[in-house]
Amino acid sequence: MEHDAAEQLFIEQARAYYRDMKAVADNAPDGHVLRLAETFAVTHGRELVQKSLAIILQEQIADLEKKTKHDTAPPVTPKQDIAEIEAKKSSRPSETSR
């Protein structure tokens, strides 16, 4: 199975998270494994979620930028008047007048 770079980055981060949590549990004193592993999971899990969200959002931004580069229509600015747009349309020869 082939992974793109962003997916591979997420997988590596998840593996590191797992290994680090396992090390915390392995090194915890008797009677403290659950508390320490849970604390690690909550604090570092939030970080993992934030990193994965950032990866996904960066991919979405890159995809959107690719799409907009291929868009050939001129952008309409909010200040542009509707009448101006309609005037440009009406100044073009219609298909029936050809």
Secondary structure as GFF3:
##gff-version 3
##sequence-region A 1 98
A	DSSP	alpha_helix	5	27	.	.	.	ID=ss1
A	DSSP	alpha_helix	33	70	.	.	.	ID=ss2
A	DSSP	alpha_helix	82	91	.	.	.	ID=ss3
A	DSSP	three_ten_helix	95	97	.	.	.	ID=ss4
###
